[in-house]
Amino acid sequence: FVPTRFTTSMVQKSASLTKPSSTVLGASTMEPTTTSKEPTTWECDDDLTECREVPACDEEQCRTSLDVRIHGEWYDLTGWRKGHPAGEHWIDYYDGRDATEVMDGFHSKKAMKMLDRLPRSKPEATKALEQNAVPDSNTQIAFRKLREELEAEGYWERDMVHEYKILGIWGALVAGAAFTSGAVPLLSTFLLGLSMTAAGWLGHDYIHGIDEYAFKLRNFAGFAAGLHPTWWSDKHNKHHALTNEMGCDEDVATDPFLFQWAPDPKQDSPLRKIQHLIFYIPFSFLFALWRVDSMKVAVDAVENKRPGAKNELYSLLAHYLFVLTVFPYTIWVPAVFMSGLVSALIVTPTHQSEEMFEEYQPDWVTAQFQSTRNAVTTNPFSEWIWGGMQYQLEHHLFPSMPRSKYPSLRERLIKFAEDNQIPGGYRETGEFEILKMNWELYKRVAEADAVPGAPPTRGRPGQQGAIDSTNSPANGISKAVGA
Ligand code: HEM
């Protein structure tokens, strides 16, 4: 962890010369006469009466410092950002912001300990950063206390009987599908479809997990469901960090087939008007599309040398080798569509009918309560097939906690919501009622007129867009204090 600072002198020089109404011309336009080896740019006043030569800087060089607050302490992550195992786009987004909840939510004990070795922000920067950052709310502070209590009570310890039971059910379904594939193809398709949905939830558990058991099974999603762990981690953790944030959370970016709010006419689609009548078609494609995305990211991850990329690719190849050898395509293709439909019916209603946010939500805890609704299951089959997603709020607040612990959190979270006066409180609705709520939303949006200027579903700066550091609230501060 030796921090290597990016060049800042060029940035400060460039910043001091920049005027709001200036035009920047590329070197090729103005033919600079410099002999410097550094790339240069010319910056001129609007009327071109006065031009200055300024060194150009690429994205990396232009970055000043990257300061993130975690548990009340500011860390300067500038030198380390490239070392972040999940990619620098994650930490860039929190420049000048509080990242306590995402840090606690996504990381192992080992990662939390690494914090001790990271450099703290300069004291002169800290004061300015603190003034500009949104202060921690009482709800966030109370939530951190609750988390500490739960950790002390052993809520992150796995119940291995439960783990082996759910893994065993998956194995039995695959075996059942294989044995019946010749004699009873319809039953085989049904069992294989159920196994794929179950594999999706198990893979989800393991990739979120922060213990040795989960780390060992990280590639299960690739082998058993054909879903790539890094692809899933990027997409799904973004959904956890920025739940229902319009333009950032890809789980609510389902257009042009399904819309959760009336779009701008430019983003509209004729399909919207009938979305409540055809929703099951895009739902059925969920896993098929995820498999295509998984393959793309698998290759990309190997090319970009992301951690574990080769093994993740092999797990996908092993999956296809297995299903193509054991099952005829007339069984496994329909099974992919069936499992997609079942999984989409489960994942969509717990967020889509709740609050959508046009802006970044600094109080992540309150935002999770406002954007999430639990489903109350009515029978043991539902309790199993929902795969822990019925406890969506517990899962969103504590993504790395084993799912078997969620039911016992209900009373505590109800009290937490009351004590902290969270708007809407602890939200839960019967499993069929919640599906109806989702369908009614699709219908309402289908019947609404397009709204000029409505927020887009994609393309707002989220973690992936954060590499453009203009999005960073800390940008100006770092320059001002020369940090
Ligand atoms: C600033 C906000 C941060 C965000 C939003 C973030 C997000 C993430 C995400 C999404 C993952 C992937 C999790 C998975 O797929 O299992 C990850 C992994 C990881 N991150 Fe971060 N991260 C942040 C800061 C940090 C910092 C400051 C450190 C070091 C102190 C760190 C160390 C790690 C490590 C070691 C992993 C690998 C998994 C683990 O051991 O927990 N991250 N991070």
Boltz pocket constraint, residues with backbone or C-beta under 6 A from the ligand:
constraints:
  - pocket:
      binder: B
      contacts: [[A, 68], [A, 84], [A, 85], [A, 86], [A, 90], [A, 91], [A, 94], [A, 99], [A, 102], [A, 103], [A, 106], [A, 107], [A, 108], [A, 109], [A, 110], [A, 111], [A, 112], [A, 113], [A, 114], [A, 115], [A, 118], [A, 207], [A, 208], [A, 209], [A, 210], [A, 229], [A, 233], [A, 234], [A, 237], [A, 241]]
      max_distance: 6.0
